[in-house]
């Protein structure tokens, strides 16, 4: 991305923003650093996990996941994605 971050996943927005926020917070080792929403069109969720900074934004019906360090190891990214998919797969239509 232009800011140097890495867009590493795009998942269907099949739950509310608050449910997504709560679910991310349940990943062992996660610290939520910021959660901002206008309660109408979008949300931004920032968190740290295993010494890496992450951001989630929703656009066009998807949750977009970014990591600040483009060299973040794949096993960390996979852990985040699999945790998110555990919530979203239950909600898929």
C-alpha positions as CSV (number, residue, x, y, z in Angstrom):
1,X,0.0,0.0,0.0
2,X,1.1,3.6,-0.3
3,X,1.8,3.9,3.4
4,X,4.0,0.8,3.3
5,X,1.5,-1.5,4.9
6,X,0.4,-4.9,3.4
7,X,-3.2,-5.7,2.4
8,X,-3.2,-9.4,3.2
9,X,-6.8,-10.5,3.4
10,X,-10.3,-9.6,2.3
11,X,-13.2,-11.4,4.1
12,X,-17.0,-11.1,3.7
13,X,-18.6,-8.7,6.0
14,X,-21.2,-11.2,7.3
15,X,-21.4,-9.9,10.9
16,X,-21.8,-6.6,12.7
17,X,-18.8,-4.4,13.3
18,X,-19.2,-4.8,17.0
19,X,-19.3,-8.6,16.7
20,X,-16.1,-8.5,14.6
21,X,-14.4,-6.2,17.2
22,X,-15.4,-8.5,20.0
23,X,-14.2,-11.6,18.1
24,X,-10.8,-10.1,17.3
25,X,-10.3,-9.1,21.0
26,X,-10.7,-12.8,21.9
27,X,-7.6,-13.9,19.9
28,X,-5.1,-14.7,22.6
29,X,-2.3,-12.1,22.5
30,X,-4.4,-9.4,20.8
31,X,-4.5,-5.8,22.2
32,X,-7.1,-3.5,20.7
33,X,-5.5,-0.1,20.2
34,X,-8.3,1.8,18.5
35,X,-11.9,1.2,17.3
36,X,-13.6,4.0,15.4
37,X,-16.9,3.9,13.6
38,X,-19.5,6.4,12.4
39,X,-22.1,3.7,13.1
40,X,-23.5,4.2,9.6
41,X,-21.0,3.4,6.8
42,X,-17.7,2.1,8.1
43,X,-15.4,1.2,10.9
44,X,-11.6,1.1,11.5
45,X,-10.2,-1.3,14.0
46,X,-6.5,-1.2,15.0
47,X,-4.9,-4.0,17.1
48,X,-1.5,-5.5,17.8
49,X,-0.7,-9.2,17.7
50,X,2.6,-10.9,18.2
51,X,4.4,-7.5,18.1
52,X,2.8,-6.4,14.8
53,X,0.3,-3.7,14.1
54,X,-2.9,-4.5,12.2
55,X,-5.8,-2.5,10.8
56,X,-9.2,-3.6,9.6
57,X,-11.6,-1.5,7.6
58,X,-14.8,-2.4,5.9
59,X,-15.5,-1.4,2.3
60,X,-18.0,-2.7,-0.3
61,X,-19.3,-5.5,1.9
62,X,-15.9,-6.9,2.9
63,X,-13.5,-6.6,5.9
64,X,-10.1,-5.6,4.6
65,X,-7.1,-6.6,6.7
66,X,-3.8,-4.8,6.7
67,X,-0.5,-5.3,8.6
68,X,1.9,-2.4,9.1
69,X,5.0,-4.5,8.4
70,X,4.9,-6.0,4.9
71,X,7.5,-8.6,6.0
72,X,5.2,-9.9,8.8
73,X,5.6,-13.7,8.9
74,X,2.9,-15.7,7.1
75,X,2.2,-17.8,10.1
76,X,1.1,-14.7,12.0
77,X,-1.1,-13.5,9.1
78,X,-2.6,-17.0,8.8
79,X,-3.4,-17.0,12.5
80,X,-5.3,-13.7,12.2
81,X,-7.2,-14.8,9.1
82,X,-8.2,-18.2,10.5
83,X,-9.4,-16.6,13.7
84,X,-11.6,-14.2,11.6
85,X,-12.9,-17.0,9.4
86,X,-14.1,-18.9,12.4
87,X,-16.6,-16.1,13.1
88,X,-17.4,-15.3,9.5
89,X,-17.9,-18.8,8.2
90,X,-20.7,-19.4,10.6
91,X,-22.4,-16.3,9.3
92,X,-22.0,-16.9,5.5
93,X,-25.2,-16.9,3.5
